[in-house]
Amino acid sequence: MCKLCSMETTKLDNEQPGSMPDHKAGFVSIIGKPNVGKSTLMNVLVGEKLSIITSKAQTTRHRIMGILNGNHNGQPFQMVYSDTPGVVKPAYKLHDAMMTFVKGSLEDADVLLFVTEIGETAEGHDVLPLLKRSDAPIILVINKIDLTNQDELDVKMAEWQAAVNPAAIIPVSALHNANISTLFEAIISRLPNHPPYFAEDELTDKPERFFASEIIREKIFLNYRQEIPYSTEVVITGFQEKEDMIVISAEIMVERKSQKGIIIGDKGSMIKKTGIEARKDLEAFFGKKVFLEQFVKVETDWRSKETKLRQFGYED
């Protein structure tokens, strides 16, 4: 079983805030527009691949927590990072649910990482109104600096300083692990003294089934074009761990019958390709052989149905 998923995440009893005064702990929420590199950044900060990454926008649909424990200059700490969906103007009830995850992460943040990329401009930016929901210090992260030069970066930093007046501006390249140590220092220096929220050996708040569905969904994003990935949801209907393997059953939900045919492909070629690629990553993630069976079902307009969104874990 993977070390990320070896036990359920349970908040510790912190009824006595005076205990462990030399311990730092807090929630670090990562927000920004789609495709600016939020998921890549969290995976780098946590040191594990928790969020799926593709070149397509709106890949992340849930709030995914990654828990990092350590010791910094003799002081133990716990950082609870939250990767969140990219901020969008809702076109479906699914988008409304995704934005609820974003707003929730703003409200409980101790430190806020507002991620932009070098090509974005501050004027009229969709995230700016949301920043008012949080009193947490804002660290503005300018990502993808490997795609620019120092002169352009200086202009961007001045632009964002005027628009947001953040506690700090840290330029990084999450893809190339550039300036991540500087960002870490900026975060931990603003983390409050607090006992840990989660047990030291827990690295995420999500169960095994969630990561199995995300790995399959990532392969759908990589293998299909246009609207197909966005119209698709993956539901794990079976997850049985045996001594020598894990048996996983997955239902791939689409909105129209024509999409079902595309997912399956000619003589099953596309779903077979997706399954082979997913199984390889599932075995690497769980550290065990995986038997994966996939089924495709049509659930008309599921992105606009509250009952289905609730069933798929998007609403309480």
C-alpha positions in Angstrom: 0.0 0.0 0.0 1.3 3.5 -0.8 2.7 5.5 2.1 0.3 8.3 1.3 -2.7 6.2 1.8 -1.8 3.9 4.7 -4.3 5.4 7.1 -7.2 7.8 7.2 -6.3 11.4 7.9 -7.6 12.3 11.4 -7.2 15.7 13.0 -5.4 15.7 16.3 -7.0 16.9 19.4 -5.7 20.5 19.7 -7.9 21.6 22.6 -4.9 22.9 24.4 -3.3 25.6 22.2 -0.7 26.3 24.8 0.9 22.9 24.3 3.9 22.5 22.0 4.6 26.3 21.8 7.8 25.7 19.8 5.9 23.9 17.0 4.7 25.7 13.9 1.6 24.5 12.0 -0.8 26.1 9.5 -2.8 25.8 6.3 -1.2 27.1 3.1 -3.7 27.5 0.3 -2.6 27.7 -3.3 -4.9 29.6 -5.6 -4.8 31.0 -9.1 -6.3 30.8 -12.6 -6.2 27.5 -14.5 -2.9 26.2 -15.9 -0.6 28.5 -14.0 1.2 25.6 -12.4 -0.5 25.3 -9.0 -0.5 21.5 -9.0 3.1 21.2 -10.1 4.0 23.7 -7.4 2.3 21.8 -4.6 3.8 18.5 -5.7 7.2 20.1 -5.5 6.6 21.6 -2.1 5.2 18.4 -0.6 7.7 16.1 -2.4 5.0 13.7 -3.6 2.8 13.7 -6.7 -0.6 14.3 -5.2 -2.2 16.4 -7.9 -2.6 15.4 -11.5 -0.7 17.5 -14.0 -1.5 18.0 -17.7 -1.1 20.9 -20.2 -4.9 21.3 -20.3 -6.6 23.9 -18.1 -9.1 23.0 -15.3 -7.4 19.6 -14.6 -7.8 20.0 -10.8 -11.4 19.7 -9.6 -11.1 19.1 -5.9 -9.3 20.7 -3.0 -6.4 18.3 -2.3 -4.3 18.6 0.8 -0.7 17.7 1.0 0.8 17.5 4.5 4.5 18.3 5.0 6.2 17.6 8.4 9.7 18.6 9.2 12.2 20.5 11.3 13.5 23.9 10.4 16.3 25.5 12.3 15.5 23.3 15.3 11.8 24.0 15.3 9.3 21.3 14.2 6.6 22.3 11.7 3.6 21.0 9.8 2.5 22.7 6.6 -0.9 21.7 5.3 -0.9 22.7 1.6 -4.1 22.9 -0.4 -4.1 22.6 -4.1 -7.3 24.1 -5.4 -9.2 24.2 -8.8 -8.3 27.1 -11.1 -10.5 30.1 -10.7 -13.1 30.2 -13.5 -16.4 31.9 -14.2 -18.9 29.0 -13.7 -20.6 27.5 -16.8 -21.9 24.4 -15.0 -22.9 23.4 -11.5 -19.6 21.5 -11.4 -17.8 24.8 -11.7 -19.8 26.2 -8.8 -18.8 23.3 -6.7 -15.2 23.7 -7.7 -15.3 27.4 -6.7 -16.7 26.4 -3.3 -13.5 24.4 -2.7 -11.5 27.5 -3.6 -13.5 29.8 -1.3 -13.3 27.3 1.6 -9.5 27.2 1.3 -9.3 31.0 1.4 -11.3 31.1 4.6 -9.1 28.8 6.7 -5.7 29.8 5.2 -2.9 30.9 7.5 -0.7 31.7 4.4 -2.0 32.3 0.9 0.0 31.4 -2.2 -1.4 33.4 -5.1 0.1 31.8 -8.2 0.4 33.7 -11.5 2.5 33.0 -14.5 4.8 35.4 -16.3 2.3 36.0 -19.1 -0.6 37.1 -16.9 -1.5 40.7 -16.2 -2.9 42.1 -13.0 -5.6 44.3 -14.5 -9.0 42.6 -14.3 -7.6 39.4 -12.9 -10.3 37.0 -11.7 -8.5 36.1 -8.5 -8.2 39.6 -7.1 -11.8 39.9 -5.7 -11.4 36.6 -4.0 -8.4 37.8 -2.0 -10.7 39.8 0.2 -12.1 36.6 1.7 -8.8 36.0 3.5 -6.9 37.9 6.2 -3.9 35.7 5.7 -0.6 37.1 4.4 -0.4 36.8 0.6 2.8 35.5 -1.0 2.5 36.2 -4.7 4.3 33.5 -6.7 5.2 34.3 -10.3 5.7 30.9 -12.0 7.3 29.9 -15.2 10.2 32.4 -15.0 12.2 30.0 -17.2 10.1 31.5 -20.1 11.3 35.1 -19.6 14.2 37.4 -18.9 15.1 39.6 -15.9 13.8 42.8 -17.4 10.4 41.4 -18.1 10.3 39.8 -14.7 11.1 43.1 -13.0 8.2 44.8 -14.8 5.8 42.0 -13.8 6.9 42.2 -10.1 6.3 45.9 -10.0 2.9 45.4 -11.7 1.8 42.9 -9.1 3.2 44.8 -6.2 1.0 47.8 -7.2 -2.1 45.6 -7.7 -1.9 43.4 -4.7 0.7 44.8 -2.2 1.5 41.2 -1.1 3.7 40.3 1.9 6.2 38.9 -0.5 6.7 38.3 -4.2 8.7 35.1 -5.1 9.5 34.3 -8.7 9.8 30.6 -9.3 9.9 27.8 -11.9 8.0 24.9 -10.4 8.8 22.7 -13.4 12.6 23.2 -12.9 12.5 23.5 -9.1 14.0 27.0 -9.3 13.7 29.3 -6.2 11.6 26.8 -4.3 13.8 27.0 -1.2 13.2 30.8 -1.2 9.5 30.2 -1.4 9.7 27.7 1.5 11.5 30.2 3.7 8.8 32.8 2.9 6.1 30.4 3.9 7.5 29.0 7.1 8.5 32.5 8.4 4.8 33.4 8.3 3.5 30.1 9.8 1.9 30.5 13.2 3.0 28.7 16.3 0.5 25.9 16.7 0.4 22.2 17.5 0.2 19.9 14.5 -3.3 19.4 13.0 -2.6 15.9 11.6 -0.5 12.9 12.7 3.1 13.1 11.6 3.0 10.1 9.3 0.0 11.4 7.3 0.7 13.1 4.0 -2.8 13.7 2.5 -6.4 13.9 3.5 -7.7 11.8 0.5 -8.3 8.1 0.5 -6.8 5.5 -1.9 -9.9 5.5 -4.2 -9.5 9.2 -4.8 -6.0 8.8 -6.1 -6.9 5.8 -8.2 -9.7 7.9 -9.9 -7.4 10.9 -10.4 -4.6 8.8 -12.0 -7.2 7.4 -14.5 -8.6 10.8 -15.1 -5.2 12.2 -15.8 -4.7 9.6 -18.6 -8.1 10.7 -20.1 -6.9 14.3 -20.2 -3.7 13.2 -21.9 -5.3 10.9 -24.5 -8.4 12.7 -25.6 -9.1 16.1 -27.1 -11.6 18.9 -27.1 -14.5 18.5 -24.7 -14.0 14.8 -23.9 -11.8 15.2 -20.7 -14.1 17.9 -19.3 -17.2 15.8 -19.8 -15.7 12.8 -18.1 -15.7 11.7 -14.4 -14.1 8.6 -13.0 -15.8 6.7 -10.2 -14.0 3.8 -8.4 -16.6 1.2 -7.8 -14.3 -1.5 -6.5 -11.0 -1.4 -4.7 -9.9 -4.8 -3.3 -6.4 -5.2 -1.9 -5.1 -8.7 -2.0 -1.7 -10.1 -0.9 -0.1 -9.8 -4.3 -2.2 -7.2 -6.1 -4.9 -4.6 -6.0 -8.1 -5.1 -8.0 -9.6 -1.9 -9.1 -12.9 -1.4 -10.9 -13.6 2.0 -12.5 -16.6 3.6 -14.2 -15.8 6.3 -16.7 -18.8 8.6 -16.9 -19.5 10.7 -20.0 -22.4 13.0 -20.9 -23.4 11.7 -24.3 -23.5 8.4 -26.2 -21.2 9.7 -28.9 -18.6 10.4 -26.2 -18.8 6.8 -25.0 -17.8 5.7 -28.5 -14.8 8.1 -28.5 -13.6 6.9 -25.1 -13.8 3.3 -26.1 -12.2 3.9 -29.6 -12.1 1.6 -32.6 -12.3 -2.0 -31.3 -11.5 -0.8 -27.8 -8.1 0.7 -28.8 -8.4 4.0 -26.9 -9.8 2.6 -23.6 -7.1 -0.1 -23.7 -4.4 2.5 -24.2 -5.7 4.6 -21.3 -5.9 1.5 -19.1 -2.4 0.4 -19.8 -1.0 3.9 -19.0 -3.1 4.2 -15.9 -2.2 0.8 -14.6 1.5 1.6 -14.9 1.1 4.7 -12.8 -1.2 3.0 -10.3 1.4 0.3 -9.8 4.1 2.9 -9.2 1.8 4.8 -6.8 0.6 1.9 -4.7 3.8 -0.1 -5.0 1.9 -3.3 -5.9 0.6 -5.0 -9.1 -2.7 -3.7 -10.2 -5.5 -5.4 -12.1 -7.7 -2.6 -13.6 -11.1 -3.0 -15.2 -12.8 -0.1 -16.8 -16.4 0.4 -17.9 -17.9 3.4 -19.7 -21.4 4.7 -18.8 -23.5 7.6 -20.1 -24.8 10.0 -17.4 -26.5 12.8 -19.4 -25.4 16.3 -18.3 -23.9 15.1 -15.1 -22.0 18.4 -14.7 -25.3 20.2 -14.2 -27.0 17.8 -11.8 -26.6 18.4 -8.1 -27.5 14.8 -7.2 -24.7 13.5 -9.4 -22.2 16.1 -8.2 -23.0 15.1 -4.7 -22.6 11.4 -5.6 -19.2 12.2 -7.2 -18.0 14.0 -4.1 -18.3 17.6 -5.3 -21.0 18.7 -2.8 -21.8 17.9 0.8 
